[in-house]
Amino acid sequence: MPFNVFGPKPYHQCGKAQAEGERPAFRCKRRFKRPWRFGEELIVDNADRALLAACNETGAVVGEYTVAPCYMSLRERGAHEWILEFEREPDSRGHFAEALDRELRAVNSDYDAKRRTTLERQRLTVVGHGRFLAWMRARGKNKVPRLVNDRRVADEILAFGGETK
């Protein structure tokens, strides 16, 4: 039986409240012994492969990351927000975002199909070095959730200090 989560009400759209009744751009399914998935079936393995390819192409080194949904509204398509902590910055953040999107589309045909219709290119939010570690210590955690089906973890991490886009 799939587990569908549409986020807290009112839905958040990367910091903007949504009107009641609007649906998110994607949903999360969780099945026994299966990874967390967004509605376009993005799994952690896809994210890790795409991230590695983008790092190799741009010279970046990512220390930690998490991905959260940005919900669609009547005026805006949905997206994924990638919150990244770089150990070494890429040659260009724009180039990094393009490489990440291109590789996600290559490794996941469902993501590619959604990108042509209801899903914008991912949004990158870069946080300062040590933010994830400080967040984990403050919460008593030892792992960063990679793909999260609501904004709770992302909003906590972003609220932990100032982010740069």
Secondary structure, 3 states (H helix, E strand, C coil): CCCCCCCCCCCEECCEECCCCCCCCCCCECCCCCCCECCCCCCHHHHHHHHHHHHHHHCCEEEEEEEEEECCCCCCCEEEEEEEEEEECCCCHHHHHHHHHHHHHHHCHHHHHHHCCCECCCEEEECCCCHHHHHHHHHCCCCCCCECCCCHHHHHHHHCCCCEC
